[in-house]
């Protein structure tokens, strides 16, 4: 009884076929790994941008509220332009700076903000990012930003004097030190646009903080 031996070329063909299949499996696994890393990186970057937007938007809300408080009797409580928040000369002999500088939008990177204006006077009642992106933070907002929960677009986060009033009264736990998470880091607005200063935005998402998971990330 004899045992058939496969020709050399047949053995070589089988070996090449196995190597090719292994290569395809490796490429598939590598592709899924890279895609996962890119997805998580995108989520972290978008989360950082939204954290910055809350801080910078809060600065504008504070400035609008401060502007209304500083209004002399009979003067409008709302500015005609954001520039007026930098130098308020409505009171004779007194200059008030409600905002240090006109911060750019941390999400779009642009200098232009969307504004909500009174249809009759054109005076500014609120500012918002012009980004059409879906927020990755959907819940667990500080009290001042409670109205931002479950919004479908970032441009729906409108920063108003009412938010500034809430922040001043303690509605933003990130500012008044009442946050129970002692390890939570928040952004100093002065570090956002200065490359020489270290930004204190968290580098990785935490659970149960209102942000969607990587699998839910959609543009």
C-alpha positions, 0 to 999 in steps of 0.5 A: 500500500503506497501513500500519495505525496503531493507535488512540491508545487501543490504544497507551495500553493497551499502554503501561499494560500494560508499565508495570504489568508493570514495576511487578510485576517491581520489586515482586517484586525489592524484596520478595526484597531486603527478605526477604534483608536481614531474613533476614541481620539475623535471623541476625546477631542470633541469632548475637550472642545465642548468642555472649552465651549462651556467655559468660554460660553460661560465667560460671554454669559457672565459678560452679558450679565455684567453688562446688564448690571452696569447699565445706567438708568434709562440705558439699554441692558444689552450690547449692540456688539460683542466689542462693547463687552470689552470697553463699556463707557456708558457711565461718564468717567468710568470704564468697565471691562466685562470681558478680557478679550473676544475669545474664538469658538473652541469648537469651530476655531473661528472668531465669529459667534452666532448671536441671538438678537432682539428683532426690534433693537438688534441688541445681543441677548445671547451667543452660540457656536455656529457648529452644526455638530451633534454634542457628545455631552447630553446630560449631567450639566451644571445647573446653569447649563441645565437647558443644554441637556439632550440638544441635537446640535451644538448651536442650540447651546445658547449662552445668555445673561440668565446663564451668567446670573445662574453662574454668579449665584452658584449654578455652575459647580465647576466655578464655585468649587462645589463639585463633588468630584475632587479630581475633576479638572476645568479649563482656565479661559486664559489658557485656551488660546495661549500655546505657552500655557498648559490647558487643564482639560481632561485627557480621557472620558469618564463614565456617567458624566453625560458624554456619549460612548465612542460607539454612539459617536456620530457627526 
